[in-house]
Structure formats: C-alpha cells, structure tokens
C-alpha cells in the first residue's frame, strides 16, 4: 500500500475531505470537523509505515500564491519539527484505494480528494468493512535520529526491512526473552511486520518449531531465522501480499498472489516440500500454527 501510494500522493494538496462514518475517526482526538479542517489545504509528503500503521506527513496549508511541492522533492528532517501526519490504521479489513476523481467504492468511510502537481486530481477512498480501522491527524514526535513518528505509532518497533533495523539489538533482545519464538515474532514492541502467516512461513524456512523457547535459540539459528523473515517479507511484497479475499488488496484494488507460494500456512494435510511428511496445524493464541513436525522439532 505504501509503495502504491507514494508516487500518487507525494506533493499532492488535499482539496476536500468527506467523513461518511465517524466511527472511522476513533483514533482522532477531536470531531470530524477538526479532522477535515486540519487536512484540507495541507500538502502531503512521502508515506511511511510500521506494522499496520501507515502515515503521510503533512505540511501546513499552503498560502494562496504557493505552488505544490515537486513530486521528487523531499523535506529536510527539521522541516517536520512540530508537524502532523495523516495516520491510517488498517485494522482487520481497512483499505486505502486510489481512484479517479468522483469515483466511489462500497463501504467507503472517508473520502479525500487531492490535486497532484503532475497527475492532477485524484481521490483516496478509505474503505473498511468491519470498521476496526481508522484515520487520524496526529503529532509527529522526533526519534532522536533525524526521524519523526506519529505518537500513536511510537510503541511499534521497526520491521526487518527498515534500513535502520538493528540486527544485533534485535537478536540480543530475542534471545533474552523468556517466551517462545513465535510469540516473540508477533510481539510488535520487539519487531513489527510479522503476522501469523509470515511467522509460520519464516519458521518453516528456518526449520524452527513455533514453540521453541527463545533462550534456547543458538546465535546461528537466530540469525538464520531473521534472514528467512526478510526473504519471506520481500517475496510477499513482490507478489503483492497474501490475499485470501477481496479485503486484502493494493491501492488499485488488485489482489496479491503470495498465497500461491505458501509452504506452511494453510497447508495442513499437504506434504512438506522438504521431507514429504504432512504439514500439521495446532491451536495457537486463538489462531493456528502450521509447521512440519519432522523438520521443525523443538531442540534442547
């Protein structure tokens, strides 16, 4: 979603906003009128993301004589001091769809019309079937390393594809945890971006049992697991993500096809690609864990 939005919204100016369902502003500190007033006239910068949060930093409303920021321009870090961002949380079924002007989608909760300096008018529709997702205007806080992050996202750790992800610190904290490895991978205060599907796929690739105690992971195995996490996430991004139904699509409404590459998740009863024994599924945190009982044994 971030990759799809970047060329379309970077440098665009918000021309109008319509809130069709105020429940989609549950994380916004104020009424719909405040959300609209703070967004209309603002210029959007390049989108960023962590976990299920996506945010678009905003410049203040433009003077009438000002011209939009060129698409290729990016602000200096200090230019974001005291700024705000449009923060999107996808929840279970949230979508941000890029549309032509005046185009609507079923279950649209918020409409945002933009004017891009080169692409002209376009529309963003925030669509959410279950209304667990939200939009909000939030303050950007400095991280101390030249980066800024919305206050609502400050508790979310970096993901392994973040250029500033600290491998050594992650591996140290992972092995210091007194928990099991899959629980650690799903803990967004430790690492973000790894959901149930990608945890199962990474653990299968690294031959690690989901219930392996983290303190028993060797340094070599922990590094291998992190490498497999990156491989799985990169492959999933290239294939557009994992779409099991129409709720999981990109900004153009197209489904991803990583589901055809799954080797563990949802493959229970099918032969493991390595050893031929059946993949099994066990209950885990009100969900399921999928693994090969032969290749992924708990090691002492």
C-alpha positions in Angstrom: 0.0 0.0 0.0 2.8 2.4 0.9 4.6 1.7 -2.3 1.5 2.2 -4.4 0.5 5.5 -2.7 4.0 7.1 -2.8 4.0 8.4 -6.4 0.4 9.4 -6.3 0.3 11.4 -3.1 3.8 12.8 -2.6 3.5 16.6 -3.2 -0.3 16.5 -3.6 -2.6 19.0 -1.9 -5.8 18.0 -0.1 -8.7 19.8 -1.8 -11.7 18.3 0.1 -12.5 15.7 2.8 -15.8 14.0 3.5 -16.3 11.8 6.6 -19.1 9.4 5.9 -18.8 7.4 9.1 -17.3 9.0 12.2 -16.5 5.6 13.7 -13.5 5.6 11.4 -12.1 8.5 13.4 -11.9 6.6 16.6 -8.2 7.4 17.0 -8.6 11.0 16.1 -8.5 13.4 19.1 -11.4 15.6 18.0 -14.6 15.7 16.0 -15.0 15.1 12.2 -14.9 18.9 11.7 -11.5 19.1 13.3 -10.2 16.3 11.1 -11.4 18.0 8.0 -10.2 21.5 8.9 -6.7 20.2 9.7 -6.4 18.2 6.5 -7.9 20.4 3.8 -5.2 22.6 2.2 -2.4 20.5 3.6 0.4 19.2 1.3 1.2 15.5 1.6 4.8 14.2 1.8 6.1 10.7 1.1 4.1 8.0 3.0 5.8 5.8 5.7 4.7 2.7 7.6 5.2 0.4 10.5 3.1 -2.7 11.2 -0.5 -2.0 10.3 0.1 1.8 10.6 0.7 3.9 7.6 1.2 7.7 7.8 1.6 10.6 5.4 3.4 13.6 6.9 1.7 16.9 6.2 2.9 20.4 5.6 0.7 23.2 6.8 -1.9 24.6 4.5 -0.4 26.5 1.5 -0.7 30.3 1.0 -2.8 31.0 -2.0 0.2 32.0 -4.1 2.3 28.9 -3.3 2.8 26.1 -5.7 2.7 22.4 -4.9 5.9 20.6 -3.9 7.5 18.8 -6.9 7.0 15.1 -6.7 10.7 14.3 -6.4 11.2 16.8 -3.6 11.6 15.7 0.0 11.8 17.9 3.1 14.7 18.2 5.4 14.1 16.3 8.7 14.0 19.5 10.7 11.1 20.7 8.5 8.9 18.1 10.2 9.5 19.5 13.7 6.1 20.3 15.1 4.3 18.9 12.1 1.5 16.4 11.9 0.6 13.4 9.8 -2.4 11.6 8.4 -2.3 8.3 10.2 -4.0 5.3 8.9 -4.6 2.0 10.8 -5.9 -0.8 8.7 -7.5 -2.8 11.4 -8.7 -6.2 10.1 -10.2 -5.0 6.8 -9.1 -1.4 6.1 -8.2 -0.4 2.6 -6.9 2.8 1.1 -7.9 2.8 -2.6 -6.5 5.2 -5.2 -9.3 6.3 -7.6 -10.1 8.8 -10.3 -12.0 11.9 -9.2 -15.6 11.4 -8.1 -15.1 7.5 -8.1 -16.7 5.8 -5.1 -16.4 2.3 -3.6 -18.9 0.4 -1.5 -18.2 0.7 2.3 -16.2 4.0 1.8 -15.9 5.6 5.3 -13.8 8.6 4.4 -13.2 10.4 1.0 -10.1 12.5 0.4 -9.8 14.5 -2.8 -6.3 15.6 -3.9 -4.6 17.6 -6.6 -1.2 16.3 -7.6 1.3 18.6 -9.3 1.7 16.3 -12.3 -1.1 13.8 -12.2 -3.9 16.3 -11.5 -7.0 15.5 -9.5 -7.4 12.1 -7.8 -9.3 10.6 -4.9 -8.4 8.4 -1.9 -11.2 6.2 -0.5 -10.8 4.8 3.0 -12.8 1.6 2.8 -13.4 -0.6 5.9 -15.9 -3.4 6.1 -15.6 -4.1 9.8 -14.8 -0.6 10.9 -11.9 -1.7 13.1 -9.5 0.6 11.1 -9.3 4.3 11.3 -7.8 7.6 10.1 -6.5 10.4 12.4 -4.4 13.5 12.4 -1.5 13.0 14.9 1.5 14.9 16.1 4.9 13.8 14.7 7.5 13.1 17.5 11.3 13.1 17.0 13.0 9.8 17.4 16.4 11.4 18.0 18.0 10.1 14.9 16.6 12.5 12.3 13.3 10.6 12.0 9.8 11.5 13.1 7.0 9.2 14.0 3.3 9.8 15.0 2.7 9.5 18.7 0.2 6.7 18.1 2.9 4.6 16.4 5.8 5.3 18.8 5.3 1.9 20.6 5.7 -0.1 17.4 9.2 -1.5 16.7 10.9 -1.3 13.4 10.4 -4.1 10.9 13.3 -6.2 9.4 13.0 -4.4 6.1 13.6 -0.9 7.7 17.1 0.3 6.7 17.6 1.3 10.3 16.7 -2.0 11.8 19.4 -3.0 14.3 20.1 -6.8 13.7 22.4 -7.2 16.7 20.0 -5.5 19.1 17.0 -7.5 17.8 18.9 -10.8 18.2 20.1 -9.9 21.6 16.5 -9.0 22.8 15.0 -12.0 21.1 17.3 -14.5 22.9 16.9 -12.6 26.2 13.1 -13.1 26.1 11.6 -15.7 28.3 8.9 -16.8 25.9 8.6 -18.9 22.7 9.8 -17.9 19.4 6.5 -17.3 17.6 5.2 -15.3 20.4 8.3 -13.1 20.2 7.9 -12.7 16.4 4.3 -11.5 16.9 5.3 -9.0 19.6 5.3 -5.6 17.9 7.3 -4.0 20.7 10.2 -6.3 19.6 9.7 -6.4 15.8 6.8 -5.3 13.5 5.6 -6.5 10.2 5.4 -10.2 11.0 1.9 -11.5 11.2 0.7 -15.1 11.7 1.1 -16.1 8.1 4.7 -14.7 7.7 5.7 -16.1 11.1 4.7 -19.6 10.0 6.4 -19.3 6.7 9.7 -17.9 8.2 9.8 -20.6 10.9 9.2 -23.3 8.3 12.0 -22.0 6.2 14.4 -21.8 9.2 13.3 -25.2 10.5 12.4 -23.7 13.9 9.4 -25.0 15.9 6.9 -22.3 16.8 7.0 -23.3 20.5 10.9 -23.3 20.7 11.9 -21.3 23.8 13.7 -18.1 22.7 16.5 -18.5 25.3 17.5 -21.9 23.7 17.9 -20.5 20.2 21.6 -20.6 19.1 23.1 -17.4 17.7 23.4 -19.1 14.3 19.8 -20.2 14.3 18.6 -16.8 15.4 20.4 -15.1 12.6 19.1 -17.7 10.1 15.6 -17.1 11.3 16.0 -13.3 10.8 17.3 -13.9 7.3 14.4 -16.1 6.4 11.9 -13.5 7.8 13.4 -10.9 5.4 13.3 -13.4 2.5 9.6 -14.1 3.1 8.6 -10.5 3.5 10.5 -9.4 0.4 8.9 -12.2 -1.7 5.5 -11.4 -0.3 5.9 -7.7 -1.3 7.0 -8.7 -4.8 3.9 -10.8 -5.1 1.5 -8.2 -3.8 0.9 -9.7 -0.4 -1.4 -12.6 0.7 -5.0 -12.1 -0.5 -7.5 -14.7 0.7 -10.5 -12.5 -0.1 -11.4 -9.1 -1.6 -10.5 -7.2 1.7 -6.8 -7.7 1.1 -5.9 -5.6 -2.0 -3.4 -2.9 -3.1 -4.3 0.7 -3.7 -5.7 -0.1 -7.1 -8.0 -2.9 -5.7 -5.9 -5.7 -7.1 -5.3 -8.9 -5.1 -1.8 -10.2 -4.2 -0.8 -13.8 -5.1 1.6 -14.8 -2.4 -1.0 -17.3 -1.2 0.2 -19.5 -4.1 3.7 -19.5 -2.6 2.7 -20.6 0.9 4.7 -23.6 2.2 3.3 -23.9 5.7 0.4 -21.6 6.5 -2.9 -23.2 5.5 -1.1 -26.3 4.1 -2.2 -28.7 6.8 -2.5 -32.2 5.5 -0.4 -31.5 2.4 3.2 -32.9 2.1 6.1 -30.8 3.4 8.2 -29.6 0.4 11.3 -30.8 2.2 10.5 -34.2 3.6 7.1 -35.1 2.2 5.5 -35.6 5.6 2.2 -33.8 6.2 2.1 -30.2 7.4 0.1 -30.1 10.7 -1.9 -27.3 12.4 -2.0 -26.7 16.1 -4.1 -24.1 18.0 -2.1 -21.0 19.0 -3.2 -17.8 20.5 -6.8 -18.2 19.2 -5.3 -18.8 15.8 -3.3 -21.6 14.3 0.3 -22.6 13.8 1.3 -24.6 10.7 4.5 -26.5 10.7 6.3 -29.7 9.8 6.6 -31.9 12.9 9.6 -33.7 11.4 11.6 -30.7 10.1 10.7 -28.3 12.9 11.3 -30.1 16.1 11.8 -28.4 19.5 15.6 -28.6 20.2 17.1 -28.8 23.6 
